[in-house]
Amino acid sequence: MSTSQTADTNGIIRYGIAGGTGQGDQHMPFARAVQADGWLYVSGQVPMQNGEVIDGGIVAQSRVAIGNVLAILAEAGYGPEHVVRCGVWLDDPRDFAAFNKIFKEHFGEHPPARACVQSRLVVDAKVEVDCVAYKRP
């Protein structure tokens, strides 16, 4: 991943607009993240690797989805300590406790505000995670 991004005339930096791909290598019509005035908005991440949703249950899929979020944060120069809010979508509400264990592994030191809802998700994803992060410019 490239960390050398250029801001537009409004000071906005968009990460991943040229190479964002989804299932079947389909180009996705949105940025992986957008940064403005110290704020970073990370698009929802599903448990996808190499253009495909991974097999596995909620634990494996949660680790990959959160890992994808953390990789985007790192690309922009942010870490989990900068995350102020996460949104979580679970396909099955019975996965709530298992997801919380994985979430705590990554954000336990710096817990952000969070919303978690049950929703049907695309393809075979059991979870989707997005976040908003802030780092003083």
ROLUMKOL-799736 format. One record per residue (C-alpha): residue in three letters; x, y, z. Coordinates in steps of 0.02 Angstrom, whole numbers, plus 50000, padded with zeros to 5 digits. Layout:
BEGIN
alaXYZ
...
END
This chain:
BEGIN
met500005000050000
ser500605017249958
thr500735030350094
ser501165044849978
gln499485052849943
thr499145070449883
ala497785081549951
asp496575089749830
thr496215108449831
asn495075106149982
gly496435097050080
ile495545080350061
ile496555064450034
arg495705049149961
tyr496495032049987
gly496205017549869
ile495155025549733
ala496245018949592
gly496405001049650
gly494944996649763
thr494254979749713
gly492864968749777
gln492334950949745
gly492884944749575
asp494094959449560
gln492644971249524
his493174989549541
met492284997549687
pro491585015249658
phe492175022549824
ala493775026149919
arg494415014150053
ala494635029650162
val494525048650154
gln495555060450262
ala495155078650301
asp495775090350438
gly496445076050545
trp494885065350524
leu494975048650434
tyr493395039850377
val493695021550335
ser492415012950223
gly491584997150284
gln492734982050275
val492144964250257
pro493224948750284
met493944949350109
gln495684944050053
asn496264943849872
gly494544948949810
glu493584935049897
val492684933650064
ile493624920950169
asp492844904850228
gly492604902750413
gly491524907650558
ile491304924050647
val492994923150737
ala494024921050578
gln492974933450481
ser493044946450621
arg494944945350628
val495074948350441
ala493794962450435
ile494614971650581
gly496324967950507
asn495764976150345
val495224991650442
leu496884992250536
ala497864990650373
ile496955005550300
leu497245015450459
ala499105011450449
glu499165016250265
ala498545033550315
gly499725034850465
tyr498415031150599
gly498295017350728
pro496935009550835
glu497275022750968
his496605035950846
val494925027350817
val493505037250895
arg492035027250828
cys491685010550744
gly490135004250658
val489844985550657
trp488594975250558
leu488314957150605
asp487364945150494
asp486844934850646
pro486534943350814
arg487064927350903
asp488854931650849
phe488874947250960
ala489874939751105
ala491154931250992
phe491394947350893
asn491634957251053
lys493094945951104
ile493984949150939
phe493574967750944
lys494334969051119
glu495934960651058
his496204975350941
phe495404990051032
gly495474984951216
glu496824997651259
his495895011851171
pro494045007351158
pro493115018551036
ala491275022851037
arg490335009650939
ala488675004850863
cys488274986850819
val486754981450721
gln486094965650643
ser485924966650455
arg485944955350304
leu487644957350224
val488264955350048
val488954938849984
asp489554927050122
ala490124940250246
lys489624937650427
val490294954750482
glu490704972150416
val491674985450511
asp491985003850473
cys492755017550579
val493115035950603
ala494825040750669
tyr495585057350722
lys497385062950736
arg497845081050769
pro498535088150604
END
